C-alpha cells in the first residue's frame, strides 16, 4: 500500500520549527532572522531591506513581529503551525 501524494495547499502535521526560537530570534535580531528560521524567506528579505533602508528604524517591525510570533504562533514555510 502506498501513501497518497501530498495535496497542494494542505499541510501535514506540526512544523519542526519552534515558535519560541523564532520569536526570540526575531526580537533579538529584528532584521528578519526569525522569518528566515521559519522558512518565510520573502518576508525575511523584506524586513532586512526595510531595516537597512531606514537605518535600523525598520527593526521595530521585527520586534513587533517577534512578539506576535510568541503570542499567537505562526506557520513555517510549508504552512504547518509552529510547535510550542
N, C-alpha and C positions, 0 to 999 in steps of 0.2 A: 504494500500500500504506500502510495507516495503522498507527500504533503502538497496541498494546493499552493499555487504561486501567490505571492503577496499582491493584494489588490492596491492600485494607486489610491492614495487618499485615506487609507486605513492604516492605523498604527498597530503594532503588536507589542503589548506589554508595557513595561516601565523602562525608562532610559537607564543606562548605566552611569549617567552623569548625576551628580548631587546638586540639589538646589542650594545647599549651604555653601558649598565650594564656589559655585557660580556667583552667588550673591556677594560673598566676601571678596572674591577676585574683582568683581565689578565695582565694589565700593573702594577697595584699596588701590586699584589700578583703573581709574574711571575712563579709560580711553578704549573701551571695547573688549578688554581681555576676557571678561566673564562671558560675553557673547561668543567670542572665538572658542572658548572652552565648551560651550553648549552646542557648537556646530552651526551657529547662526552667523555665518561669515559676512553676509550682506549688511546686517545691522552693525556688526563689529567694525567693518570698514567705514561705514557712515559715521559712527561715533568717533572713530580715530580721526577722520578728516575734519569733522566739526571741532573737535578738541584742538587740533593743530591750527586750524584757520582762525579760531577765536583766542589763540594764545593761552589756552588752558581753561578759559571760562566755560567752554562747552562740556567740560568734565562734570558739571552739575547734572547734566542729563545722565551720565553714567552712574553717579551716586544715587540719584532717584531711581534709576532702573535697577540698581543692585538692591535697594530697599524693597522695591516691588517684587523682585525675584524671591527674596527671602520671605516676604509676607504671603504672596499669592502663588508662588511657584512659577512654573512656565513649562515650555516644551523644548526638546532638543531639536537638532537639525532634521530629524526624521519625523517630527511631530509627536513623539512619545513624551508623556509627562515626566518631569524630573523626579527622581526619588528623593525621599526625605533624608 
